[in-house]
């Protein structure tokens, strides 16, 4: 229904806590202080801070005060020694420890203090090298104040790092810094670290690989000269304010290829440490568009290069000799839809071969190959998906996570050299593993919808040694919360999984409003038997039923269920979300006139799609950081599922909330961060403009200078406070 010709426009200022909370109390129905206890970061359970030493017999952790790194005996948990104390280091000193990594030989640490974000996951920092036995702390670079993606050589005697888009090698024995490249330039050429798209969509923060003999460094170069520039405006703001932009806004410009546009041109190179010469390694197949991974396999003559075509339905792996630049193809996988990212993201390389995940049979399983490309064996099989791989122990057993007990659960398993599988965690709930490098020890994180994470240490033969963290105090904080209930229903020939969170004091004779939450993106899952204390529990305390359904396209159920959305994003997901809402409306304790829908990112996109459907039963919708047309989103993610707009214009049009804006069926609140480098605020602006042009009202809330996560200065609490207030007013 059309609500008028105006648009109600409000700007949220993500301010310091006292200001933001005080302002909200005056005009909101929400107790923001109470809500904040359910929202990041206050809702986080304790986790385990442990980094195993190479032999796995000890592990390191940063002390609570951030002043030291302490070594613990893995088996007993007793303190072995203080490795680094910031008040007693030689040659240099630092005020605190922001994070660290260990050299492959265990003799040194890379330590940083403060970090400066580059994009969502990458950062620059002031790194230091710490020699453990000599207690010597030295800056990684005396030339470049900030460094990015530092990488120890296997012998621990050198560190490769990136500064100002160029690669440098620090030779620790001589305290010298050698440039590897000189052509790096902001928004033109990047050496050694990935561009924005690779970071976000290929889950990689480094594009360098040391040879096992430490004599060669291979790297990728990203020439993004022809990639269009995207510019975001920056304001003074009140969260980490930038006073230089008080009178005139500033800007952030970076290269971002939207669907169908030009990507970075990626090339492969090797650097010889002794003669300081760089070689170009030609990848001549014209089908190669992306190189998502490089890694050494076994010896210095075997660099494994993984490539994808632009459509991402053909993956080819090569072995390259970096000195001769001779390459040979060892593996090809093709798909009628897309190659699943875990196929190349989860591959593990050993001296004798590599182990990879592949969904070639319709379910994701583990396969082991030699570097000549010969299949050694299929490690797992069956009508379930392997969802993570942890490696191989000395006895030949492989460790992995899977859906063997059903798609809503995650079970950690091992399979021995004879193919006998053992479940190492319970069938019900979610488990994940933190393995020691040699898998002589591992930690299991086990949790469920009713039990917060419990971290337990195990030794060889799955012997339970001790509980490291049980989150008992945290569990007590939330002991009175309602429990999520799982359900299924049938739609369009498919059984769909869902969960429901009922209000405290629920009565089957009552009539309750419902908020339908979803994410819906390809391969994602929200309906899982896992612990996740969040905003929805607080909303349930306010009298709402919160429901979530994973429709077609989501993960954990094999490729057929997921692949149906190929080239038609938003079509089947919407059919299933509408069906879920009608299922909810038919429940005897639901007020069918008071159903809302919400989501963030892809979930925001699907919120707009569902709210514009002819059968939409919603009274209100809240879309956070939504994609409003896939032509606005990046090449890698969008084209993986949709191909390019030139190849699939009909699919882009059919899956565009912009095209459907005139059909919006309910009241809408749309929220976005103005510095969102992922789903750009132009998505929101264009959508609002489309509504205005058609005489349809909506409400908008903007978060100045916030990125896609909207989580600084209590901003995340304000997102959900505004959402709750909106549903209170409209459901």
MARGUNU-180996 format. One record per residue: x, y, z of N, C-alpha, C in turn. Coordinates in steps of 0.2 Angstrom, whole numbers, plus 5000, padded with zeros to 4 digits. Layout:
BEGIN
XYZXYZXYZ
...
END
This chain:
BEGIN
500449945000500050005000500450065000
500250114997500650184996500450225002
500950255006500850285012500950365011
501050385005501050465005501650485000
501750545000502250574995502950594999
502950595005503550615009503950555011
504550575013505050525016505250545022
505150505028505350525034506050515035
506450565036507250555036507550575043
507850525046508250545052508950515052
509350555055510050535055510250515062
510550455062510750435069511550455070
511650485075512350505077512650455082
513150415079513450365084513850395089
513550415094513950465099514250425105
514550455109514750425115514150405119
514250345123513750315126513250355130
513450405134513050445138512550485134
512850515129512450555124511950515120
512150465118511650425113511150395118
511250365124510750335128510250385130
510550445132510150495135509650525130
509850535124509450555118508850505117
509050445117508550385115508050385121
508250395127507750385132507150435131
507250485128506750545128506250525123
506350485118505850475112505850405110
506050355114506050285112505650245117
505350195114505050145119505550095121
506150095120506650045121507150065127
507250015131507650025137508350005134
508750055132509350045128509850015133
509950025139510349995144510249925144
509649905145509449835145509649795139
509449825133509649795127510349785126
510749835128511449835126511849765129
511549735134511749675137511749615133
511249625127511149565123511549575116
511849635115512149655109512949655109
513249645104513949655103514249725106
514749725110515149665112514949635119
514449665122514249635129514049565129
513749545123513449475123513949415121
514649435121515149385119515249345125
515249275124515549225129516349235129
516649205134517349195134517549145129
518149165126518449115121519149095124
519449055120520149035122520649075118
521149105122521649145118522249095119
522449055114523049015114523249005107
523949015106524249005100524848955101
524748895098525148835099525848855097
526348835100527048825098527148775092
527648775088527648725083527548655085
527848635091527848565093527148545097
526748595098526148585101526148575109
526748565111526848545119526748605123
526748665121526648725124526248775120
525848825123525548875119525648945123
525548995119525649065121524949095121
524949145126524349185127524649255129
524249305128524349375130524049385137
524349415142524149425148523549465148
523049465153522449505153522649585153
523249605156523349675155523749695149
523849645144524149665138524949675139
525249665144525949675145526449625144
526149565144526649505143526349445139
526749405136526549345133526849285137
526349245139526549195144526549125140
526949075142526949015139526648965144
526248915142525848875146526048805144
526048755148526148685147525448665144
525448635138524748615135524448565139
524748515141524348465144524048485151
524448525155524248535162523948605162
524148655158523848725158524248765163
524848735166525248775171525748815167
525848875170526348925167526948895167
527248895161527948875160528448925161
528348985157528749045158528449105155
528649165157528449225153528949235148
528649235141529149235136529349305134
528849355135528949425134528649465139
529049515142528749565147528949635144
528449675143528549735139529049785144
529049765150529449815155530149785155
530349725152531049705153531249675146
531249715141531449695134532149735133
532549705129533149735127533149775120
533449825120533549865114532949915112
532349885113531749925111531249915117
530749955117530149945122529549965119
529049935121528349945119527849955125
527349985124526849995130526449935131
526249905126525749845127525749805120
525449745121525449695115524749695112
524649715106524049705103523949645100
524449605098524349535095525049515093
525149445091525749425089525649355085
526249335082526249275078526949245079
527049185078527649145080527949125073
528649125073529049105067528949025067
529049005061528948925060529448885064
530048915066530448875070530348885077
529848935079529748945086530248985090
530749015086531249055090531049125090
530649155087530449225087529749235086
529549305088528849325088528849385084
528249395080528149465077527549495082
527649545085527249585089527049645087
526449665088526149735086525849765092
525749835092525449865097524749895094
524749945091524149975089524049955081
523449955079523349935072522849985069
522949995062522650045058522250005053
521550005053521249965048521349995041
521449945036521449955029520749955026
520449885027519749875025519449835031
518949805030518649765036519049725040
519449685036519849625039520649645040
520849685035521549695035521749755039
522449765041522649815045523349825044
523649885045524349905046524449915053
525149905055525249905062526049925063
526249935069526949945070527249885073
527449845069527749775071528449775073
528549725078529249715081529349645081
530049635080530249565080530549555087
530349495090530649475097530949415096
531649415098532049355099531949325106
531649265106531449235113532049225117
532549185115533049165119533449225121
533549275117533949335119533549395122
532949385122532549445125532649505121
532749505115532849565111532249585107
532049645107531449675103531749725099
531549725092531749775087531149785083
531149855080530649865075530749825069
530149805066530249765060530549815055
530349875055530649925050530749985053
531350015051531450085054531350135048
531150115042531050155037530250175036
529850115037529150125036528850115043
528450165045528150165052527650115053
527250095047526750045048526849995042
526749935044526849875040526249835039
526149795034525549755033525749685031
525449635034525449565032526149535032
526549545038527249525038527249445038
527749415035527749345034528449315036
528549275041529149245042529349195037
530049195035530249145031530249075035
530249025032530248955036530848945040
531448975039532048965043532049025049
531549065049531449115054531949175053
532349175048532849225048532649285044
532149285041531849345037531149355038
530949415036530249435036530049475030
529549455026529349485021528749525023
528649595021528049635023527949685017
527349715018527149765013527049835016
527349885013527249955015527149995009
526650035009526550085004526450044997
526149984997526049944991526649904988
527149914992527749874990528049824995
528349774992528649724996529349734999
529449715005530149725007530349665011
530949645011531249585015531649615020
531549595027531949615032532349555034
533049565033533549505035533749515042
533449475046533549485053534249475056
534649435052535349425054535749485054
535649525048536049585047535649645048
535049645050534649705052534549745046
534549715040534449755034533749745031
533549795027532949795024532949805016
532749755013532849755005532249765002
532149814997531549814993531549764988
530949734987530849684982530449714976
530049764977529649794972529749874973
529549904967529649984968529050014964
528649974961528050004957527450014961
527449994967526750004971526550074971
525850084970525650154970524850144972
524650184977523950184979523450194974
522950144973522450144968522750134961
523350104961523650084954523950014955
524450004959524749944959524849914966
524649854968524749834974525249764974
525749764978526149704978526049664985
525949604984526049564990525449554995
524949604994524349594998523749604993
523149574994522649574989522249644989
521949654984521549714983520849704987
520449754987519849754991519449684989
519349674983518849614981519149554983
519749544983520049474985520049474992
520149524996520049525003519349505005
518949535003518249525005517949455002
518049434996517749384993518149314993
518749324993519249264993519549244999
519349285005519549275011520349265012
520649315009521449315010521649385011
522149385015522449445017523249455015
523449395013524149395010524249365004
524649394999524749364993525449344992
525849324997526549304997526649234999
527149194997527249134999528049124999
528349105005529049085005529149015003
529649004999529848934997530148895004
530048835004530248795010530948805012
531448815007532148825008532248895010
531748945010531849015012532249055006
532349025001532749054996532349094991
531749084990531349114985530649144989
530449204987529849234989529349234983
528849204982528349214977527749264979
527549304974526949344976526549364970
525949394972525549414967525549494967
525449514960525449594959524749604957
524449654959523749674957523749744954
523649744947523649804944522949834943
522749874947522049894948521949964944
522449984940522350044936521750054933
521450004929520850014925520249994929
520249984936519749974940519350034942
518750044941518450114943518550124950
518550194952518650214959518050224962
517950204968517350224972517550264978
517150314979517350364984516750374989
516950374995516450375001516550445005
516050475007516150545010516250525018
516750565021516850555028516650625031
516450615037516150675041516550675048
516450735051516850745058516650685062
515950675063515650625068515850635075
515550595079515750595086516050535089
516050475085516350415086517050415083
517550425087518250435085518250495080
518050555082517950605078518550625074
518450655068518950685063518750755062
519050795067518950875067519150905060
519550875056519750905050519250905045
518650865046518150865042517550905045
517650945050517050985053516651025048
517051065044516651115040516551085033
517051045031517051025024517150945024
516650905022516750835022517450815018
517750755021518250725017518050665013
518550625011518250565007518750515008
518550455006518950395006518850364999
519350354995519350334988519750264987
519450214984519750154983519450124977
519850074974519650034968519149984970
518549984967518049934968517649914962
517749854959517449834953516749814954
516249844952515549824952515449774947
514849734947514749674943514749694936
515149664932515249674924515849724923
516149754928516649804926517349764927
517849804926518549784925518849764932
519149704932519449684938520149704938
520549694944521249704944521549654939
522149664936522449614932523049594937
522949524938523349494943523949454940
524549464942525149424939525549394944
525849344943526249304947527049314946
527449324952528149334951528449304957
529149294956529549264961530149304962
530449304968531049344970531549304973
532149304970532749264972533049304978
533149284984533449314989534149334988
534549284985535249294985535449344979
535149334973535349384968534849444967
534349444971533849494972533549514965
533449454961533049464955532349444955
531949484951531249464951531149434944
530749374944530549344938529749344937
529549364931528849354930528649284928
528149254931527949184929527249194925
527349184919526749194914526249134916
525649164916525049114917524649134910
524749094905524549114898523849094896
523549054900522849034898522349094899
522049114893521649174893521049164897
520849104899520249094904520349114911
521049124913521149144920521049214921
520549224926520349294928520649304935
520549254939520749254947521249204949
521749224953522149184957522049184964
521549154967521349164974521849134979
522349084977522849054981523449044978
524049054981524649024980524948994986
525248934986525548904992526048854989
526648844993527148794991526848724994
527048684989526848614991527448564991
527748564997528248504998528948534997
529148554991529848584990529848644986
530448674986530548734983530348744975
530348684972530148684965529448674964
529048674969528248664968527848714971
527748774968527248824970526648804967
526148794971525448774968525048844967
524848854961524448914959523748894958
523248914961522548904960522248954956
521848944951521548994946520848984945
520449034944519749034942519649074935
519149054932518949094926518449144929
518249194925517849244927517149224930
516849174927516249144929516249104935
516949084937517049044943516748984943
516648954937516448884937516948834934
517548864934518148814932518748834936
518948784940519548794944520148754941
520748784940521248744938521848754942
522248704945522748714949523448694945
523948734946524548714942525148714948
525648674946526248674949526748704945
527148754948527548804945528248794948
528748784944529448794947529648864946
529748904952529848974951530448994948
530948954948531648974946531648964938
531348914935531248904928530648934925
530148944929529448974927529048924923
529348854923528948804920528348784924
527748784921527148764925526848704921
526448664925526048604923525348604927
524848584923524248584926524148514930
523848514936523848454940523148444942
522648484941521948474943521448524940
520948504937520448544935519748524938
519348564940518648554942518148604939
517648574936517148624933516448604936
516048654936515348654939514848684934
514248664934513748684930513448754933
513648764940513448834943514148864945
514348854951514948894953515348844957
516048854957516448814962516448844969
516248804973516148824980516848854983
516848914986517448944989517848894993
517548854997517948815001518448764997
518248754991518648714987519348734987
519448804986520148824986520348864993
519848884997520048915003520348865008
520048805008520248755014520748705012
521048705006521548665004522148665009
522348605010522948595015523548565011
524148585011524748565008525248535012
525448475011525948435015526548415010
527048395013527648375008527448325003
526948275004526848224999526248244995
525848294996525248304992524748354996
524148364993523748414996523048374997
522648405002521948375003521548435002
520948424998520548474996519748454998
519348504998518648494999518348504992
517848464990517548464983516848444984
516348474980515648454980515448424974
515948394971515848364964515248314964
515148274969514648224970513948254972
513948314973513348344976513348354983
513848324987513948344994514748354994
514948404999515648425000515948365004
516548345001516948295004517648305003
518048265006518848275006519148225001
519648254998520048214993520748224994
521148174993521848184993522248174987
522648214985523048214978523748214979
524148184975524848194974524948264970
525648284970525748344966525848334959
525748274957525748254950524948254947
524548264952523848264950523448204951
523748154954523448084955523048084961
522448054960522048054966522247994970
522448004977522647954981522047914984
521547954987520947924989520447984991
519847964991519248004993519247985001
519248035005519348025012518648015015
518148055013517448055016516948045010
516448015012515848005007515247995011
514648015008513948005011513548065009
512948055011512448115010512448165016
513048195016513148245021513748295018
513848355021514348395019514948405024
515548395022516148415026516148495026
516148525032516048595032516748635034
517248595037517848615038518348555039
519048575037519548525038520148555042
520348505046520848525051521548495050
521648445046522248425045522348345046
522948325045523048255046523548245052
523448195056523848175062524448135060
524948115064525448075062525248005061
524747985064524447915063524047905056
524047965052523647955046522947975047
522647995053521948005054521848085051
521248095048521048155046520548185050
520548245052520048275056519648335053
519048335054518548375050517948385054
517548435051516848455054516348435048
515748415050515348395045514548405048
514148395043513448385045513148315045
513548275047513448195047512748185051
512648225056512048215061511448255059
511448285053510948335051511248405050
510848445045511148505043511148555049
510748555054510748605059511348595064
511648535064512148515069512848525065
513348525069514048525067514448475071
514648425068515048365072515748365070
516248365075516948355073517048285073
517348255068517548185067518248175065
518448115066519048095063518948025059
519348015054519347955050520047935049
520147865051520847845051521047815044
521647795044521947775037521547725034
521147685038520747625035520047655033
519947715034519247745032518747735038
518947715044518447715049518347785053
517747805053517547865055517347865063
517547915066517447925073517147995075
516547995078516248055080516648085086
516948135086517348165092516848215096
516348235094515848275098515148245097
514748275101514048245101513648265095
513148215093512748225087512348295087
512148315093511748375094512148425096
512048485092512448545094512948565089
513448605090513948625086514648625089
515048595085515748585088516248605083
516848635085517348655081518048645084
518548635080519148615083519748675082
520148675087520748715087521348665087
521648655082522148595082522848625083
523248585087523948605087524248585080
524848615078525048605072525148535070
525348485074525448415073524848375075
524348405077523748375080523848325085
524448335089524548295095524148315101
523848375100523348405105522848445101
522248445103521748495100521248515105
520948565104520348595108519748595105
519248565108518548565105518148625108
517848665104517348715106516648675105
516248655110515648625109515148675112
514548685109514048725111513348705108
512848735110512148725107511748785108
511048775106510648835108510548845115
510648795119510548805126511148805131
511748785127512348785131512948825128
513148875131513748925129514348885127
514848905124515448875122515748845128
515948785127516448745132517048725128
517648745130518248735127518648675131
518748615128519048565131519648535127
520148525131520748505128520848425128
521048395122521048325121521848315118
522048255120522648225118522648175112
523148135111523148085106522548035108
522347995104521747945105521147975108
521048045106520448085109520348075116
520948075120520848075127520748145130
520248145134520048215137520548225142
520848285142521348305147521048355152
520748415150520448465154520048505151
519548545155519148595152519548655153
519648695148520048755148519548815150
518948815147518448875148517748845148
517348845153516648825153516148875152
516348935153515848995152515248985158
515448965163514948955168514649015171
515049065172514749135175514349165169
514549155163514249185157513549155156
513549085157512949045156512449065162
512649085168512249095173511849165172
512249215168511949275166511349265162
511349215158510749205153510349145155
510349125161510049055162509249065162
509049125162508249125162507949145155
508449145150508149155144507749105141
507249115136506949065133507349025128
507248965126507648925122507348925115
507748925110507548915103507248845102
506748845098506448785096506448775089
506748715087506748695080506148675077
505948685071505348665067505548655060
505048615057505148615049504448625046
504448645040503748645036503948635029
503448615025503448595018503248655014
503748665009503548725004503848704997
503348704992503648694985504048624984
503848574988504148514988504748504992
504948554996505548555000505348555007
505748525012505648535019506148585021
505848635024506348695026506448695034
507048705036507148715043507148785046
506848785052506748845055506848845063
506948895066506948905073506448955075
506148945082505748995084505949015091
505949075093506049095100505449135103
505149095108504549125110504649165116
504149215118504249255123504249225130
504649255135504549225142503849225144
503649175147502949175150502449155144
502749125139502249115133501649075135
501149095132500449055132500149035126
500048975125499748955118499148985117
498749015121498149045120498149115118
498749145119498849215117498949225110
499049285108499149305101499749355101
500249335097500849365098501149395091
501449455091501749475085502349435083
502549435077503149395075503649435071
504249425072504749455068505149405065
505149405058505449355054506149375053
506649345055507349365054507649315049
508049335045508449295040509049325037
509449285034510049305030509949285023
509849225022509649195015510149185010
510749215011511249215006511549145004
511749134998511949064995512549035000
512348975002512848935006512848955014
512449005015512449025022511948985027
511948985033511548955037511448995044
510749005045510649045052510248995056
509948945054509548895058510048835060
510448845065510948805068510848795075
511048735077511048715084511648735087
511748805088512348835091512148895096
512648905100512448965105512549035101
512049075101512149145099511649185103
511949215108511549265112511549325109
510949355107510949415103510249455104
510149505100509649545101508949515101
508949455097508249425097508049395103
508449375108508249355115507949415119
508249475118507949535121507249555118
507149545111506549555108506049505110
506249445111505749395114505549415121
505949445125505749475132505249525131
505249565126504749615125504149595122
504049525121503349505119503349475112
503849475108503849455101504049385101
503749345096504049285094504549305088
505149275088505649285083505749215080
505649225073505649155069506249165064
506549115062507049115056506949055052
506949055046506949005041507449005036
507848955035508348945030508048915024
507948965019507648945012508048915007
507848895002508248864996508848914995
509448884993510048924992510548924998
510248905004510648905010511048845010
511548835015512048785015511848725020
512348675020512248625024511848565022
511548575016511048525013511248495006
511848505004512148484998512048534992
512248524986512248574981511648574978
511248524977510548534974510148584977
510148584984509748634987509948704987
510648714986510948774986510948804978
511048754974511148784967510548804963
509948794966509348814963509348894962
509648924966509649004965510149034960
510448984957510949014952510649054946
510949114945510749164940510049194942
509749174948509049204950509049224957
509549254960509649274967508949314968
508649304974508049334976507449304974
507449254970506849224967506549174972
506949114973506749064977506749084984
507249124986507349144993506649174995
506449224991505849254992505249214993
505149164988504649114989504649084995
505149064998505249025004505149075010
505349135010505249175015504449195016
504149205010503449225010503049165013
503249105011502949045014503049035021
503649055023503749045031503349095034
503249155032502849205035502149185035
501849155030501149125030501149065034
501649025035501648975040501549005047
501949055048501949085055501249115056
500949145051500249175052499749125053
499849065051499349005052499348975059
499948995063499948965070499448995074
499148955079498548985083498749035088
499449045089499649095094499949155091
499849155084500149215081499649265078
499749325079499349375077499549395070
499149365065499349375058499349445055
499049485059499149555056499749595059
500149565063500749595066501349555064
501549545058502149505056502649555053
503249555055503749595052504349555050
504749585046505349545043505949595043
506549565045507149605045507749565043
508249595041508949565040509449615038
510049595038510649635037511049615031
511349655027511749645021511249595016
511449535015511049495011510349485014
510349485020509649485024509249545023
509649605022509349665021509049665014
509449645009509249635002508549585002
508649535005508049485005507449515008
507549555013506949595017506649635012
506949675008506649715003506349674997
506649614995506349574990505649544993
505649524999505049485002504549545003
504749605005504249655007503949685001
504149664995503949694988503549634985
503449574988503149524984502349534985
502049504980501349514979500949484985
501249434988500949394994501249415000
501549475000501949495007501449505012
501449465018500949475023501249525029
501749565027502149595033501749665034
501749685041501549755043502149805043
502749775044503349815044503949775042
504449815039505049785038505649825040
506249795041506849835043507449805039
507749845035508249815031508949855032
509449825034510049855037510549835031
510949895029511449885024511249845018
510749855015510549805010510849825003
510949764999511049774992510349784989
510349834985509649854982509649844974
510249824971510349804964510949774964
511049714961511649674961512149704956
511949754952512349794948512849844952
512649854958513049894963513549854967
513549784967513949754971514549724967
515049694971515749684968515649624963
516149614959516149564953516249494956
516649484961516749414963516149384966
515849414971515249384974514749384969
514549434966513949444962513949394956
514549394952514549354946514649284948
514849264954514949194956514249164955
513749204957513049174957512549194952
512749254949512349284944512649294937
513249274936513649294930513649374929
513849404924513849474923513149504921
513049564922512449594919512349584912
512949584908512949574901512649504899
512849454903512649384902511949374905
511749414910511149394913510749454915
510549494911510249554912509549544915
509149494913508549474915508549454922
509049414924509149394931509249454936
509649494933509849554937509149594938
508749604933508149644934507649614939
507549544938507049514942507249514949
507949514951508149514957508349574960
508049634958508249694960507749734964
507849744970507349784974507149854971
507649884968507549944964506949934959
507049884956506449874950505849864954
505849834960505149814963504949874968
505349924969505149974974504449994974
504150004968503450024968502949974971
503149914972502749864975502849854982
503149894986503249894993502649884996
502549835001501849815003501849845011
502349865014502249885021502749935023
502649965029503050015031503849985032
504250035030504950015030505450055033
505950025037506450065040507150035036
507550085034508150065030508750095034
509250055036509850085039510450075036
510950115036511550105033512150145036
512750125036513350165037513550205032
513750265033513950305027514650295024
515050255028515650235026515750165025
515150135023515150055021515550045015
516150015015516550005009516349935006
515849905009515649835006514949845002
514449855006513849875003513749945003
513849984998513950054998513250085000
513350145003512750185005512350204999
512650204993512250214987511650164986
511750104988511150054988510550084991
510650114997510150145001509850204998
510350244996510050314993509650304986
509950254982509550244976508850214977
508850174982508150144984507650194987
507950234991507550284994507250334988
507750344984507550394978507050364974
507050294973506550264969505850264973
505850254979505250264983504950334983
505350384983505150454983504850464976
505150444971504850454964504250424963
504050374967503450344966502950354972
503050404976502650434981502550384987
503050344988503050294994503450325000
503250315006503650335011504050285014
504650295017504950255021505350295027
505650255032506050285037506750265035
507250315037507950305036508350325042
508850285043509250305049509950285046
510450345046511150335044511550335050
512150305049512650295054513350325051
513450395053514050425050514650395051
515050385046515750355046515750285048
515150255048515150175050515250135044
515650075045515650035040515149985040
515149925036514649875035514449845042
514849845047514749805053514349855058
514449915058514049965062514149945069
514749945072514849915079515349955083
515450015082515850055086515450105090
515650125096515350175100514650155102
514450095103513750075105513350075099
513550085093513150095087512750035086
513049975087512649905086512049905090
512149935096511549935101511049985098
511250035095510750085092510450055086
510750015082510449985077509849945079
509949905084509349855086508849895091
509049955094508649995098508150025093
508350055087507950085082507450025079
507749965078507349915075506749895080
506949885086506449865091505949925092
506149985092505650045092505250045086
505550035080505150035074504549975074
504749915076504249865077503749875082
503949905088503449925093502949975090
503150015086502750075083502250045078
502449995074502149975068501849905068
502049865073501749795073501149795079
END
